[in-house]
Structures are given as structure tokens and as C-alpha cells.
């Protein structure tokens, strides 16, 4: 029975997989039985890295579908698959393509991974992914000074005062042990039935969603957003 479900969301190339590879050995030592699901669009071989650590893993490729919509549509099947594997912890790494998307649910533990070397304005652009997170993992801490890291953490706290922050060096694994201890201390969830999204997903039903390639107003149908030039 899945007792804990953890989401690792974040932009591409921020170090989500590296953080997980540093985190998983510690979780195994604590007696947990994790399974990892990697959601991506076209291709991913990260599943091999997780299995090399002795952790069951599965990859979901969304293809032409928004990866976060694809993930939420497959959550019940993921719970069942993890149960069949005898796992008590389901870790989901999302593709991280859309900052507006936030596939975390109310019963899951939501994490946001971000790059310390990105622009100081980057956290404010993450929207619900960061604002609704239970924990935040700033990565690549070895590439910034202690003063810069403190400023980054202060900015994160101003955007999400309640989230726990775990600065991490994904390449060396520094910081993952504190994150692992915190995950182990979380209470178990008896059931994920009737779970709900923490935040609505962006609308994505337009003519381009169903294969339209022609550009022009005459070919646009469904949910279509337009720039308001009068307000510029």
C-alpha cells in the first residue's frame, strides 16, 4: 500500500534526477521501499539510473500531450502499479516544461526543484509549482557563495513562507540526507482515493492541440488567448 507520494517538479535541467539519485540510497537504508516514475515528453533513459540503485522505476512518455496533464490522468494506474511492486513510497519526477502547471495533489507531498544559478527573478516565475510546494530544493549550491544562497533562500521564503528549504548539491549529494530524513518523518496516508489537485491546470483545448498546423485567426478554435495590445 502506497503510504507516501512525493512530487519533484521543476524546470528542465535544474537537477531533479541528480537530487533523486542522491536521495534514494538513504531512503533505502531507512527501510523504505520507493518506486520512481519519470514523466517526460519524447525520450528519457533516467529509468536505468534509478534501477541501477535497486529501485523499481517506470517511464511515462506523454508524446503530444502536456506531460503534467498526462501525469494526472495516470495517477490511479501509478498507485496500483506501485502497490503491485510492493512499494510504500511513490516518487514522481515531472518533465517540468510549463511553470504554470502544478500536478501535485492535496494528499501528496509537493516539491519544487530550482537552479541556484538561474536569474534571481526565476523563482517568481514558477507560479503554483513553487507557491503550493511543501518543500523546495535549490540545487547547484556549490556554484554560488554562502551570501548568495542566503539571499536565494530569503526570496524563496517570501514567495512560500511555509515550505521547507533543502539546499542541495546534486552532483555530490550534499543536502539530500536532510531531505531524506524529513521525508521519512512525514505521516503515512491511508488512501489516495478522492484526492484532488492543489491548483487548476492551464486550459489546453485549441485547434493546435488536435493537430492544426496552419497559422492564422481563421484556423484557431477552442480556448485561444490573445495579447491585449491596448494595455501595453
N, C-alpha and C positions, 0 to 999 in steps of 0.2 A: 504494500500500500504506500503510495507516494505521500510522504509526510511534509515535505517542503518543496516548493518550486521557486527557483531563482531566475530572474531575467537579467541578462547582461546586454544592455542596449548601448548604442554609441555610434558615432560616425565611422566610416571606413578607415582602416589603418591607424586607429588610435591605440591598438594593443590589446583588444579584448581576448583574443586567443592566447596570447602570451601570458596574460594575467591568469587565465584558467589553467594553463599548463603549470604555472607555479602554485596555484591553489589546490588542485586536485590531489596531489600526493599527501598533503596534510589532512585533507578530508578523509582519505582512505585510512590513514593512521588513527584517526579518531573513531573508526568503526563505521563510518557512513558508507552507504552503497550508492554512489552517484551514477547518473546516466546523463550524457550531454547530447543535446540536439542543436545542430548548427543549421541555421536558416540562411540561405544565400540565393542569388538570382540565377546565375549561369553555371558556375563551377566552384567547387571547393574540395580540397583534399585534407582539410583540418581534421576530419574524422579519423584519419590514420594517426595523427599526433595524440589524440585522446585515447585511442585503443592501445597505442604503444605504452601508455601509462597504466594499462589494465582497467580502463573504464569503458563500459559499453557506450557506443555513440551511434547516432544516426544523422544523416544529412537530408534536409528538405530543400529542394531547388524549386523556386517559385516560377521561373521562366518569365512569362509575360505578365504575371500577376504581381501586384505590390507585395513585397516579401512579408510585411507586417500583417496585411490582410490575410495572406496565405497562412501565416503562423497561427493567428487566432482561429481560423477555420479548421485547423488541425489539432487544436489543444486536446479535445477529448480522446482522439486517437493516440496522442503522445502519452497521456496519462495511462491508457490501457497498455501501451507498448512497454512503458517503464515498469508497470506492475508485473507484466509477464517476464521481465528481466530480473525480477526480484529486487528492484531498486527502491530506496526510500527517499532519494533526493533527485529531482529533475532540474537540470541546469540548461537554460535555453540561451544561446547566443544569437542575436538577431543580426540581420545584414547591415543595418544602420545606414540606410540610404536617405531617409526622409526625417529631418529633425522634428517635423510636426507629428509624425506617427508616434504613438505610445501604446504598444500592445500589452503592457503589463495589466494584470487584473488585481482586484481588491484582495484576494486571498493569497496571491503570490508575493514574493519579496522582489521589489523593483530596484535594479541597479543601473547606474549611468556611468559609463567609462568615457573619459575625455583625455585629450593630449595636453600636457602642461606647456608644450612649446607652441601651441596654436595662439592665435590672436587673443588678447585679453577680452575682446568682445565676444569670442566664440561661445562661452557658457550661456550668455544671454540669448543666443540664437537657438538654443536647444529646445526651448519650449517645454511641453509636458514631459518630455523624456527626462529632463533634469528636475523640473518643478515638482513632479509627482514621485521622484525616486526616494526609496528608503535608505539607500547608500550611494555614495559617489566615489569613484576610483580615478583620481588623477594619475596618469601614467607618465613615463619618461622623466621621472623626478631627478634622475642623475644629470639631466641636461639643463636644469635651472638651479639658481642659487637658493639657499635657505630663505633669504628675504623674499625672493620672487615666489617661492612656494607658499609662504605665509600670506602673501597678498592674494594669491590664487584661491587659497582656502577661505580667506575672508570674503572674497567675492562670491564664492560658492555658497557660503553660509547666508549671505544677504539674499541670494536667489532661492535658497531652500534651507530655512533655519533648522528644520527638524532632521535632516538627513545626516547619517554618519559618514565621515570622510576618511578614506583609507588611501593615502598617497602610496604609490607603488612603482617600483622599477621592475617592469615585466621581464626584462632580459635576465636579471639576476634573481628575480623572485622576491626581492625585498618588499615587505609590507603585506604580502599575501597571507602570512601566518596570522596577523591580526584580523584580517578579513575572515579567514577560515574559523578562528575562534568565535568570532561574532556570529557567523552562520550556524555554528554548532549550538550556540546558546539560544537560538530562536525556537519558539514553541512549535510543536508539530500541528499540522492541520488535519482534522479527521476526514474531511471530504472536500472535494473541489466542485461538487455539484452545485448548480445555481450561482457559479462565480460570474462576476461582471467586470467589464473593462473599467479602469480608473478614469479614462477620458475618452471622449468620442474620437473616432478616426476621421481623417480628412475624406471628403467626398471624392469619389473617383469613378463616376459613371458618365463618360462622354463618348463622342464618336471615335476619338483616338484610342480609348480603352478597348474598343471592339474591332480595331484593325484599320481604321481610316488613316490614309497617308496624305491625302490632298490637304493643302494649306489654304485657309480662307474661311470667312464667316459663313458662307453658303454651305460649307461642309461640316459645320460644328453643331452638334446636338447634345442634349443631356445637360449635365452640370458643367457649365462653362463660365470661367472667371475672366473678367476684362479689367484692364487698367483704367482707373479714373484719372484722366489727364487734367481735369478741371481742378483737382485738389493739389496738383503739383506746382 
